[in-house]
Structure formats: structure tokens, C-alpha cells
Amino acid sequence: MVKKAAMKTAGISMAGFQPRAKLIDGQSPDVGAMPGAHELPREPGKPFTGVGSVMAAITREAEISHELIGVQARLQEANSKLAELNGAVVVRSMNPKAIRRSEWANRVEAEFETLEFRQLKDEIASAGGNVQPIKVRAVADIGGVIDGQSPAYEIVFGHRRHQACLELGLPVSAIVVDKMDDRSLFEAMDRENRGRKNLSAWEQGRMYEEAVRKGLYPSLRRLAESLGVNSSDASRAVQLAKLPKDLVGAFATPLDLQVRWAKPLTDALQRDPEGVLARAREAAGLGADRDAADVFARLIAKPVKEEAREVAINSGKKKLAVMTVATNGRVSVEFEIGVVPSSQQEALIKLLKAFLAGAPAA
């Protein structure tokens, strides 16, 4: 209790307490004889009595406490704003020439010639840039700089958006990460692509095959597990990526290859490699607008389903008969009414016998 009282009254001036002056008439003090009667006036606002000093100290303590509460409130508000910014993603406007494709890039050049890419490019041109940012990582070991820009960056995902900005001469909006290892880049790129425009089966297989071949994953099974993809689909996609270049070149673009064609094409190659490759070279010369399904059927030597053919036999504008050639090879001739009267039927039979026997008609 004594300690608390001492803390409360610490620093309180007791100057206001003075010895009582002598009384002149037993009632009034002798003012002239009072100590300090000729001193300077008391400082304004300074307590005169001990009680006043105590009250002033209490008031000052309340003011300090109120100020402290205000400071704490402002500090809490600042911390809240800082916490909001802590998880925010900072997007930078960058020169696309300062950004390169990584060795794990999965989009092939043919992708930038498709209708979908042209539509994306038009959207970016209309908006004045890519609304959805790409993601890049800083590169420290490239042995140089790109187009005088330093540091240089590699694409994590957003190859099509980057290419569009590059061709349009527009800055590209990008999220920049300073450090990201190859596996993290590979998995982020795969997730982003599957969430947007899926890669073609051939591009996907090429990407997976490259990752396993370069040791990014110990096996295709481990790759499929890490990416959360179906291992059978991944295996068939890799089969497509391993097809010979001449066979892939049979299609107008490798983007036309479908994952369900992987096994039939591989089986056809095993049965007749020379025949398949020969047919592939022939298909490559069919023109840029060749149909992918037709090329596939040609490569695996799948017989084209024939339909019955009908040939009209006319005399000038008059229809006389119709000859039908069925898919099983049967040929039939159907005459129009009145073309072969009963009086001419024997002659027709004789004529047909001579024709089929190879002998001249009499």
C-alpha cells in the first residue's frame, strides 16, 4: 500500500506547503512576514496545494492513458492493413523481350498458328494487354541478358499470353517469383494448362516424356502421381510423343493427334514399319487441309467402307436403266418400264449370254 502511494505521488511538488505565518491580532496573518511574500508570482497552471498537485497528476495520467489507447488503436489498424498486403500478389508490367521460354515449355510453335490463338491475341489487343497475368521466375544462370534487360526471366505459365504480347509489342503483366525450382515450375505449368486450354495429347506426351528423360521424375508413374493425372492417359500421351517424326508429319499439325490413336498407330508400326512410314510420306503431300481422321485411317491401313454405286443408263435425256454395283460385288440392272418389251426379252437374254461368255453377239 505504501509502495503504491509512493508511486502515485512521485514527482509531486510540495512547494505549495509553507509554514503558517504569525498572527498579528490573533486572527489575521502578517502577510509581509510570510515566507515568499516578495517572490515572483506562481507559474500559471501549477498546483498551489498538495491536493491540487495530486489531482493534476491523476488528470495527466488519464490523458496519457487515453493517448496510449489511441496509439494502440492506430497500431492495430496499421497491422491489419499490413496483414492484408502480406498475402497480396504483386503484378508487374514487363517487357516481353526480357522473358524467355524455359526448357520445360510445353506449347509448340504450331499452337501460335491456331484459330484459338488468333482469337486470344485479338482479345489482348482490344484490352491493351493481358488482363490475366502470366507467371515468371527470375533466372540467375543464363550467362547473359536478353535484349539488354537484366535480370532475365523464364515463363512458368502463360506462353500463349506472352507470345501474343510479344507479337503485338505490348508490355506483359506478370507475377514474378525470385526462386522456383524446376519441378515446382513444371507442376505449376501443368496445373495452369489443365485449368485453361488443355494441351493437345501430343504436346502433353512430349512434356511428360521430356520430364522423365531428363530426370525431373524417376518414372512416369511418379510423374502421374505428383501431377494427379491418370497414369494410363499419361502413358498413351507419351506413346504419341515417341512416334517417328515422319509419321507425325503425316498430319497437318501434331495438335491433331488424339490420345486414343496412340495404340493403333504403335501397333501398325510394329506390324509394318516400312508400309506405315511410306503411307505417312504420301499423306504429308495431301495438302494443308487434310482431314486428321482420314490420315489416321490411311496410316493404319484401315479399309474405307465402300458404298453401293448406281450408274444411270440413258439415251439422250431418256432414262433407260440403272446398273447397281453393291459393296459385295454384285451387279444388277433394272430397266425402266417399257424399255424391254416381251418381244425383245429373248434377244436381250441372248445378248447377255454372249456378253458374259465373252463371245460376240450373233
Residue pairs with C-beta under 8 A, 6 or more apart in sequence:
8 54
8 57
9 54
9 57
11 57
12 50
12 53
12 54
12 57
13 46
13 47
13 53
14 50
14 53
16 47
16 48
16 49
16 50
16 52
16 53
17 49
17 50
18 34
18 35
18 36
19 35
20 29
21 29
21 30
21 31
21 33
21 34
21 35
22 29
22 30
22 33
23 29
23 30
24 30
31 37
42 48
47 53
47 55
47 56
89 175
90 175
90 176
91 133
91 173
91 174
91 175
92 173
92 174
92 175
92 176
93 129
93 171
93 172
93 173
93 174
94 136
94 153
94 171
94 172
94 173
94 174
94 176
95 147
95 149
95 171
95 172
96 162
96 165
96 166
96 170
96 171
96 172
97 146
97 147
97 149
97 166
98 146
98 147
98 149
98 152
98 153
99 136
99 146
99 152
99 153
99 154
99 155
99 162
99 172
99 174
100 139
100 142
100 146
100 152
100 153
100 154
100 155
101 154
101 155
101 159
102 154
102 155
102 156
102 185
103 214
104 182
104 185
104 186
104 189
104 207
104 210
104 211
104 216
105 155
105 159
106 159
106 189
106 190
106 193
106 199
106 203
106 204
106 206
106 207
107 159
107 160
107 163
107 199
107 203
108 203
108 206
108 254
108 255
110 253
110 254
110 255
111 117
111 159
111 160
111 203
111 255
112 160
112 163
113 253
114 255
116 197
117 160
117 163
117 164
120 160
120 161
120 164
121 164
121 167
121 168
124 130
124 131
124 161
124 164
124 165
124 168
124 170
125 164
125 168
125 170
128 170
129 165
129 170
129 171
129 172
129 173
130 158
130 161
130 164
130 165
130 170
130 172
130 173
131 173
132 158
132 161
133 158
133 173
133 174
133 175
134 155
134 156
134 157
134 158
134 159
134 161
134 162
134 172
134 173
134 174
134 175
135 155
135 156
135 157
135 158
135 174
135 175
135 176
135 177
135 188
135 192
136 153
136 154
136 155
136 156
136 174
136 175
136 176
136 177
137 153
137 154
137 156
137 176
137 177
137 178
137 179
137 180
137 185
138 151
138 152
138 153
138 176
138 177
138 178
138 179
139 151
139 152
139 153
139 154
140 151
142 152
144 152
145 151
145 152
146 152
153 174
153 176
154 185
155 162
156 177
156 180
156 185
156 188
156 189
156 192
157 188
157 189
157 192
157 193
158 174
158 192
160 197
161 172
162 172
165 171
165 172
166 172
180 188
182 216
183 216
183 217
183 226
186 211
186 216
187 226
187 227
190 207
190 227
190 229
191 227
193 199
198 204
199 207
200 254
200 255
200 256
200 257
201 236
201 237
201 240
201 257
201 258
201 259
201 262
202 237
202 240
202 241
202 248
202 254
202 255
202 257
203 254
203 255
204 234
204 237
205 234
205 236
205 237
205 238
205 239
205 240
205 241
205 242
205 259
206 241
208 220
208 223
208 234
208 237
208 238
208 241
209 238
209 241
209 242
211 217
211 223
212 218
212 219
212 220
212 223
212 238
216 223
217 223
217 226
220 231
220 234
220 235
220 238
221 231
223 234
224 230
224 231
224 234
225 231
233 259
236 259
236 260
236 262
236 263
237 259
237 262
239 262
239 263
239 266
240 257
240 259
240 261
240 262
240 265
243 257
243 265
243 266
243 269
244 269
244 277
244 280
246 277
246 280
246 281
246 284
247 265
247 269
247 276
247 277
247 280
247 299
248 254
248 257
249 280
249 284
250 279
250 280
250 281
250 283
250 284
250 295
250 298
250 299
251 257
251 283
251 290
251 292
251 295
252 288
252 289
252 290
252 292
252 295
256 292
256 295
257 292
258 292
258 296
261 296
264 296
264 300
265 276
265 296
265 299
265 300
267 300
268 276
268 299
268 300
268 301
269 276
272 301
275 301
276 299
276 300
276 301
279 298
279 299
279 301
280 299
282 298
283 290
283 295
283 298
283 299
286 295
296 302
297 304
305 327
306 327
307 327
308 324
308 325
308 326
308 327
309 324
309 325
310 322
310 323
310 324
310 325
311 322
311 323
311 324
311 325
312 319
312 321
312 322
313 319
313 320
313 321
313 322
313 323
313 333
314 320
319 336
320 335
320 336
320 339
321 333
321 334
321 335
321 336
321 339
322 333
322 334
323 331
323 332
323 333
324 331
324 332
324 333
324 334
325 331
326 332
340 348
350 361
350 362
351 361
354 360
354 361
354 362
355 361
